[in-house]
Amino acid sequence: MADMVEAVDCYVDDSDFTPRIQAFIDSVGPEDEAIIFTDIYGGSVFQKVVLMEPEKRGIVHVTGMNLGLVIEALLGAEPVTADSIKQSVELARATMQVVEPPSKAADNEGSDGDFFD
């Protein structure tokens, strides 16, 4: 699986990361399935990727991503298409939630009070 993933560290030092991204885009063939994940919609890495127009090579660009989405993209049985990735994004969105500690009343009722015991 390591040969399926190309990670590019951006802004960890003063080096220019854009040639690595462009090289990846240029390496994608017409029959290849490829996704570029960027962290923040409208952020600087997002903007640089958009200017490179990866969609012209059939590459799906996803931003605002999370680990569950990346795992789904890597291990999913579906071919990588804009539609299949949109479904994965919706699933990732639906599974995100804020974890709040249970109230003391719920603990006393025994509902999930022994979950960590």
HELIX and SHEET records of a PDB file:
HELIX    1   1 ALA A    2  MET A    4  5                                   3    
HELIX    2   2 THR A   18  SER A   27  1                                  10    
HELIX    3   3 SER A   44  MET A   52  1                                   9    
HELIX    4   4 PRO A   54  ARG A   57  5                                   4    
HELIX    5   5 LEU A   67  LEU A   75  1                                   9    
HELIX    6   6 ALA A   82  THR A   95  1                                  14    
HELIX    7   7 LYS A  104  GLU A  109  1                                   6    
SHEET    1   A 2 ILE A  35  THR A  38  0                                        
SHEET    2   A 2 VAL A  60  THR A  63  1                                        
END                                                                             
